[in-house]
Amino acid sequence: MKKLFLYSAAIASYCLLSACQSTKILTATFEADAINSPPAKDLPGDPSGDAIEYHNAVAPLLKVQNSAISGSKALHYTALTVNNPPP
């Protein structure tokens, strides 16, 4: 009985740990986009047909910038400071 519980616990642990895998949501590199400009809405590469959708009001907050990785680019979202609204 003790071995059965030990094996069951080991299998359950393995299943839980294997289910917690990282998955990339966006694999675009933005290498074709100009620095300090919003990203292109149609993304090149696989899988084909991927796109970024955002409202035009958000466009000034999205900028393609140089990445911390030398020679690469990254998408940067800048949130504006909002003053406290009057009561």
PyMOL commands that set and color helices and strands:
alter all, ss='L'
color gray80, all
select helices_A, chain A and resi 2-19+56-61
alter helices_A, ss='H'
color red, helices_A
select strands_A, chain A and resi 62-66+73-77
alter strands_A, ss='S'
color yellow, strands_A
deselect
rebuild
show_as cartoon
